[in-house]
């Protein structure tokens, strides 16, 4: 096939893949062996950022944008009048190797529309990964998108060749899925998830006994929810995410704001795209649930079903629970310290270590890296007490927002001065 046709396919299928944000490689350790290509040890892919701030890249494409389903929210649905294309298995293998040799990518993220049936599509995705591993000796990162409805046998094989697997749950609730994708069943998504979870647990158990046990999806599995296509509240979304973390041992749940792709009375009108800030608040909440010891009902409940877009969810919780504050930095336990706005878990760890040797004051907290512009309203330390402890929640929120806006203006002015 001509180079021009391959490039045309690449343009179409790379563009179609941009709506999938559930790609991350944290946790994989596939070392290079036998003078092979690539090494995913400690690396990430897909224009994402690792914990140490490195930006990493991948070849992110669909195998095809043909699809037998007509999901209202999907740009590749069968009724949509778009250019269609499909890669052959060998074409994807060749593209991956050629891009890797040129140092453009560190791995592959491969998804697909569903053509013929789920098993046929999944077979082809698995074949790409298998060829890369066995024929090209490729040890770079591979993330395969699991096809809803694929058989257990194929899901098992996929995990033997891929570093991470993911099945997009797509719509957060079963009722939303029925409305926008009536041809799909909720079980089609959860069945592959359960299989992957079971296989990972089995691999981890066998690895303790037999060191040579073949790796199975060493970076785990993830999923993605489309936000704003249906009327779910932030509470509905986060309760759903928590369910998938607990029941299927997800490494990550991703939140993707709905991008209007067609006129449909079941969907938000064209031009009403979900604000990026809502996505950001959901990710912040997700972080609090996984690493800060919060539960969903503390942040989101019937009284507060949606997140405050003006302030982050930890600050929002603190302002609704001022009776816990101020806390003494030098005596409070880790659980309470983690709930102070402006204190990250690294700062909490430094405080716990530092106060073993002396009482901490404002200067110490600044050196530790505490965001005192927020934290000062909620803490006491070995310094003169902050002058005002009688402020109401609305006053504190206003002062923090005013301070943040002032910082933005001064930073923006400084940036402009560089070009004047």
N, C-alpha and C positions, 0 to 999 in steps of 0.2 A: 504494500500500500504506500502511496506517495506521502512524502513528508508533510505536504500541505493538508492532506486529509487527517493525518495524525494530529497536527496542530489544531485543526478545526474541532476535532473531537475533544482535545484537551481543553480548549477554550469553553466549550459547551458544558463538559462534565465537571470541570473545576469550578465553574461559576455556579452550577447546580448544587455543589457540595458546600457552598459557603453558609447555608442555613443551618448546618449541623455544627454545634459548638461543643459537643461532648467528646472532646479529644484531649487526653492528657496522658503522660507516660510515667508519672511519679511511681516509683516502687518497683520498676523492672530492673533485673540484673541478668542480662544475657551477654556473657563475655564472648569476645572474639576467639575463635579456635581454628586450628588448621589453616592459618593464613587466609581466613575468609574476609568478606567485605563487611565493614560496619561494626559497631559495638554500642549497644544501648545501655551499658552499665551507667547508672546514675544520670542518664540523659533524659530529655523530654523532647517532644515534637510538636508540630502544628502551630507555629508562630505563637507559642505560649511562653510563659515565664516560669523558670524553676525557682525554688526557694531562695537560691543565692542571687537571683536577679538576671540570670542568663536568658536570652531570647533564643528559642530553638525552633527548628523548622521541619516541615514534612511535605510530602506530596499528598495532597488531600483532594481526592476525586471520587466520583461515582463510577461504578462499572458500567452503568447505563442509567439514563433518565426515562426510559420506557417504564411504564407501570400499569399493572392490571387493576389497580385500585383508584378510586376517585375521591380521596379524602379532601374535604373542602379547604383545609388550611395549607395544603401542599402544592408547591409550584410545579411539581412533576406529575400531578394527578392526570389521569388519562384524558379527561375532557379539556385540559388546558392546551391552547394552540401555541405550542413552543417548538423550537427545533429539537429534534431527537437524535441521539447518537448512542453507540454502544462500543466499548472496547472489547477486543479479543483478550483472552487470558494472557497470551504471550506479549501483547502490546503493553499491558500494565507492568509486567515483569521487566520488559526492556526499558520502559520509561523510568521505572524506579532505579534500576541499575545505572542508567545513563545519567540521571540527575544526581545520584549519589556520587558517581565518579567525578562529576563536575563540582562537587561540594555545595550543591544547591540545597540538599535535604539531608536529614538524619534518619528518615524513616518514612513509613507509608500509613496513611489513614484511608481505608477503603470502605465505602458504603455503596449502596445500589438501590435503584428502583426495583420493584418486584416484577419480573417478567416470567411468563408461563406459570410458575408456582413458587412458593417459598423455598422448597427443597432444591429445585433446579438453580435458583439464584444463589442460594447458600453454597451449593456445590462449587460454583464458579469462583466465589470469593475464597473458599478454602483452597481451591486449586492454585490461585495466585500465590497465597502465602506458602503453600507447600513447595511450589516451584522455586520461589525465592530462597527458601531454606535449604532444600536438597540439591537443586541443580546449580544455583548461583552461590551457594554457601554464604548467604546474606545473614549477618548477625545483628543488623540494625533493628530499630523498633518497628513493630507492625501492630496496628490497631484495626481490627475487623468489626464492622457493624453487623451484629447478628440480625438475621431476618426473622420478623415475627412469624411464628408458625413452623419454623424449621424443626426437623426431627432431632431427637436426643443424640443420635449417632453422629450427625453432622456437627452439632454443638460440641460434642466431645472432641472430634477431630480438629475443629477450629481452634480450640484452646491449646492444642499441642503445638500449633505453628505460630499462633499470635501471642503477643505480649499482653494485650488487653482486648476484651470483648465488651460490646455495649449493645443494649436493646433500648431504643428510645420509646419511653412510655407515651410520648407525644402530648396527650391531653391529661391534665392532672387527675380528673375524676372519670369514673365509669360512665356517668350520665353524659358528660361532655364528649366522650369518645363515641357514644351511640348517636349523638346529635350530628357530629361532624364527619364521622367515619363509620357509617352503619354497616359497611361490608366487613369490618374488622371486629374481632372479639378480644375482650380484655385478657382472656386466657392465652391468646396467641403471643402476648408480650411476656406474661409472667412465667409461662412454661419454660422458655429458654433461659430466663433468669434463674429459675430454680435449679435447672440442670447445671448451669455454670457454677452456681454456689456449691452444689453437692460435689461436683468434680474438684473444685478448689479445696474443699475441706478434706476430701479423700487424698488428694495429692499431698497436702500438708501433713496428714497423718502418716502416709506411706514414706514420706521423705525422712521422717524421724527414724525409721527402721532401715530403709534401703536408700542410701545416699545417691544412687544412680537413677532413681525414679525420674522419668521424663517430666520436664516442667509442664505445668498446665496454667495458662493465663497468669503468669507471675505478677502482673500489674493489676490483677483483679478485673472487675467489671464496673461499668458506669451506665448512667441513663440520662435522658434529657426530657424536659417538659416545655411545652410551648405555653407561654404566659400571655394572657389577654385575648386569646381567640374565643374563649367562652367566659362566662361571668364568675369564675371562681374568685373567692377572696384570697388575700395573702395567707389567711389562716388555713383555708382549704389546701392551698399549695404546700405549705410547710408541714401540715399533718400528713399529707400524701408522701412528701419527701422523707419524713421520719420513718414512715412505714417501710419504704424501700430500703433505707439504710439498715433497719433492724431485721427485716425478714429475709432480705436477699444479700446482705453484707456488701452493699455498694461502696466502692471507693469514693465516688463522687456522684452527686446529682447536679446537673446543669440546668440553668433557667434561661430560656431563649424567648425574648419578646416577639410576639407575633408581628410579622411583616405582611400587611395587606397585599394579596396577590390577585384578587378577583372580586367582582361584585357578587355578593351572595347574602341573602337576607338572614342567614344563620351566623354571619360573621360581622365584626366591626366594619364600619364604612371605610372605603378607600380614603387615605389621608389621616386616619386615626391610629397611627403607629404607637405601640407601647413605649413609653418613655424609658430611656436607658437607665434613668435613676431608679426606676422600680426594680429592674433587674439587679442593680447594684445593692439595693436594700435587702433583696432576697438572699443574695450571696453573703452579705454581712450577717444576716440571721442564721443562715446555714452554718457559718463559721462559729457563731456563738453556741449553737446547739452541739457542734462536734467537739469544740475545744475549750469552751469556757464554762461548761456545766449548767447551762440554761436548759429549761424544758420549753416545749412549744407553748403551753398554756400560760407561761409567765410573760411571754412576749406578745402572743396573739391569742385572743379569746373572743367570746361573744361580745364583750364590751369594746374590745379593740380588735376588730377583724382584719384591719389593714394597717400596714406600716406607715409611719409618718415619713413622707418623702423629704421633709426639710432637715431632719436630723437622723443620725444613725440609730439602729434599734437598741443598742446598749444605753445610750443617753436617754432615749425615749423611756426605757424601762426604769432607769434611775429617777427620772423626773416624776414618774407615777408612783415611786416608792421611796419618797424622801424620808420616811420614818426610819429607814435603815441607816441614814447618814446624818452627820459626818462620821466616818470611821477613823480610828487612829492607825496610821500606817505602821507604827511600831508594835502594835499588839494584835491587829486583826488577822484572822486566819486566811489561808490561801483562797478559800471559797468566796469570802467577802471582797478580798483584794481584786479578784478577777472580775468583779461586778462594778468596779469604779470606772466611769468614763475617762478615757485618756490613759488607762493602764492596759498594756498588752501583756500576754503571758510571759514574754521575755523580761519585761519590766517587773512583773510580779516575782519571778524567780530571783532577779537581782535584789529586790527589796528583802525577800526572805533570807537571802545569804548575807546581805549587808548589815541587817539589823542584829545579827548575831554578835557583831563586833562593837557597834555603837548605835545610839539613837539617831535616826535619820531626820534631816531638816530639809527645807525647801531647796537649798543649794545641792544637797545630795540627790534629791529627786530629779533636779534639772540635769545633772550629770548622767544619771541613769537613763534619761530619755523620756521621762514621764511628760505627757502633754498637759502641762499645768493650766493652760487656758481653759480646759474642761475639768480636769481633776480637782482643782483648788476649791470648787464648790462642794465637794463631797468628802474631803479628807482633812485630818489634823496631823501634825507632825511635831518634831522637836524644834519648833520655832514659834514666834508670836502667832496666835490664832489669827486666821483671816478676819478682817474687820467686820464682815457681815455674815451672819448665820441665820438671818430672819427672812431671807428671800423666798418667794413663792416659786413654784415650778415655771410659770409663764415668764417671770422676770429672769430666771436663770437661762431659760431657753433663748429669750430675746438678747441677752448679753452675749451668749456664746455665738449666736448667729451674727450679731453685729461685729464681734471680734473676727469671725471667719471672713466676713465680707471685707473688713478693713485689711486683713492680710492679703486677700485676693487682689484688691486694688493696688496695694503697695508693690506686690510681686509683679503685677501686670505693668505698672509704671516703670519698674526697674528693667523689665524685659524690653519695653519700648525704647528706653534710654540707650540700650545697647546698639540700636539701629539708627539713632539720631546723630 
